[in-house]
Amino acid sequence: MNAEQVMAILKATGAVSEGHFRLTSGKHSDFYIQCARLMQHPEKAEPVCQALADQFRAGTAAGSNPSQAIEVVIGPATGAILMAYEVARALGPGVRAMFTERENGVMTLRHGFSLAPGERVLVVEDVVTTGGSVQEVIDVVKGAGGQVVGIGALVDRSGGTVRFEVPFKALATITTNVYEPEDCPLCRQGLPAVKPGSRQV
C-alpha cells in the first residue's frame, strides 16, 4: 500500500479536514487528519494497519534475528489504542498490544500493563507532527524497562523532518502548513481555532 492509497482511504472515510485547527502540539494548522474516522471502519482500517505492520515484519519473521523481534506494540491514548491493537494482531501470535495515557498530565502505563526488562517494543501513532507524544511514550517504555526498536505512523505530517533515536517509518509523508499560535495567519483573519483531537491543550 503506497502513500497515495493511504491518503485516498483517509479521505474516503472523512478523516481529512481543512479549516483552522489547534493541534495536540499546541501549534495551529489549516489541515487536520482525524484517524478515528478511519478506525470506525474495521474493513478499511485493517489493511492500513496491516501495511504498517509489514514495514516491521522482518523483526517478527521466523528465523529472523531474535534481538530484533517485536514483542509489544504500544500507542498513546486515545488516538492509537485501536491502531496498536490492529498492528499487534497483524504482526502475529504472541505480540501484545498496550496503550499509554496521561495521569495528572503525565504519560504513563496503567491498567496493570507492564514490560519485562529488555522487552522489545514498537511504538505507534496515527499522525506525527512534532513527535512530542511519541517521545513521551518512548520515555514511558524506557522507564518501564522496555526497549523501543521502532516507531510507526500512518501519516508523518512533518514532511520527513521529525527524527527519533530508532527507525521511524510512516505509510504517508506529507507537508502541511503548521504555525505557532502567535504567527498564525488564520488567527489574524479572526477565524476561530478548533481542537478536534482527543487531548485538550
Buried (B, 14 or more C-beta within 10 A) or exposed (E): BEBEBBBBBBEEBEBBBEBBBBBBBEBBBBBBBBBBBBBEBEEBBBBBBBBBBBBBBEBBEEEEEEEBBBBBBBBBBEBBBBBBBBBBBBBEEEBBBBBBBBEEEEBBBEEEBEBEEEBBBBBBBBBBBBBEBBBBBBBBBEEBEBBBBBBBBBBBBBEEEBEBEEBBBBBBBBEBEBBEEEEBEBBEEEBEBEBEBBBEE
